[in-house]
Amino acid sequence: MNITLILDQEEIDCLADVVAARNTAAGTSVTAEQHLAEICMAEVIRYKTAAYESSVASLGDAARGLPYDDRKALIAQVAAQLQS
C-alpha cells in the first residue's frame, strides 16, 4: 500500500523539527518519510495485535460455556494443532 500525505508548510516544518531531533538524539539519518512510515507501521501492528487478541478472547468466551470435559478436549485439540 502506498499513501500520499498532503502537508501544509507548518506541518512540514514541525515534522522536520521532530525528525531532526530524533536523528540528533539517536545519531541516525532517518528521513521524514521513513519516520512517518515507522509511525504508521507501528499503528497498523497495534491494530493487528488488537484484532488477534480480540479473536482469542472471543474463543475463550465461547468455550467458557462448554462443559469442563469439552473445554479440556478443545484445549488439547488446539494444543495439538499448534505443535504440528
VMD Tcl script that draws the C-alpha trace (Angstrom):
set ca {
  {0.00 0.00 0.00}
  {1.25 3.47 -0.82}
  {-0.08 6.51 0.99}
  {0.13 10.09 -0.16}
  {0.10 12.77 2.52}
  {-0.59 16.39 1.78}
  {1.02 18.56 4.44}
  {0.99 22.31 4.71}
  {4.21 24.21 5.38}
  {3.65 24.37 9.12}
  {3.17 20.59 9.27}
  {6.26 20.03 7.11}
  {8.34 22.29 9.35}
  {7.11 20.57 12.54}
  {7.81 17.16 11.06}
  {11.29 18.28 10.01}
  {11.98 19.51 13.55}
  {10.85 16.21 15.09}
  {12.90 14.15 12.63}
  {15.96 16.36 13.17}
  {15.66 15.96 16.94}
  {15.28 12.21 16.57}
  {18.31 11.99 14.31}
  {20.39 14.10 16.65}
  {19.39 12.10 19.72}
  {19.88 8.71 18.07}
  {22.76 9.56 15.75}
  {20.74 8.41 12.75}
  {19.76 9.88 9.41}
  {16.10 8.89 9.14}
  {14.09 10.81 6.57}
  {10.70 12.33 7.27}
  {9.16 9.69 5.02}
  {10.86 6.88 6.97}
  {9.81 8.43 10.25}
  {6.16 8.60 9.18}
  {6.29 5.08 7.72}
  {7.55 3.76 11.07}
  {4.76 5.55 12.91}
  {2.13 4.20 10.53}
  {3.51 0.65 10.67}
  {3.56 0.72 14.45}
  {-0.09 1.72 14.44}
  {-1.04 -0.99 11.92}
  {0.79 -3.57 14.04}
  {-1.15 -2.30 17.07}
  {-4.41 -2.80 15.13}
  {-3.33 -6.31 14.11}
  {-2.41 -7.22 17.69}
  {-5.73 -5.91 19.00}
  {-7.64 -7.92 16.37}
  {-5.74 -11.09 17.28}
  {-6.28 -10.59 20.99}
  {-9.98 -9.97 20.39}
  {-10.25 -13.19 18.37}
  {-8.51 -15.19 21.07}
  {-10.72 -13.63 23.75}
  {-13.87 -14.46 21.76}
  {-12.78 -18.09 21.54}
  {-12.27 -18.15 25.29}
  {-15.64 -16.54 25.86}
  {-17.35 -19.09 23.61}
  {-15.55 -22.01 25.26}
  {-16.43 -20.77 28.74}
  {-19.99 -22.04 28.24}
  {-18.88 -25.56 27.38}
  {-18.85 -28.35 29.94}
  {-15.48 -28.88 31.61}
  {-14.64 -32.07 29.69}
  {-15.44 -30.36 26.37}
  {-13.23 -27.40 27.31}
  {-10.36 -29.76 28.17}
  {-10.83 -31.57 24.85}
  {-10.87 -28.28 22.94}
  {-7.69 -27.11 24.66}
  {-5.99 -30.43 23.87}
  {-7.10 -30.18 20.23}
  {-5.77 -26.64 19.84}
  {-2.52 -27.52 21.61}
  {-2.01 -30.49 19.27}
  {-2.56 -28.28 16.21}
  {-0.08 -25.72 17.48}
  {2.60 -28.37 17.96}
  {2.36 -29.62 14.37}
}
mol new
graphics top color blue
foreach p $ca { graphics top sphere $p radius 0.5 }
foreach p [lrange $ca 0 end-1] q [lrange $ca 1 end] { graphics top cylinder $p $q radius 0.2 }
display resetview
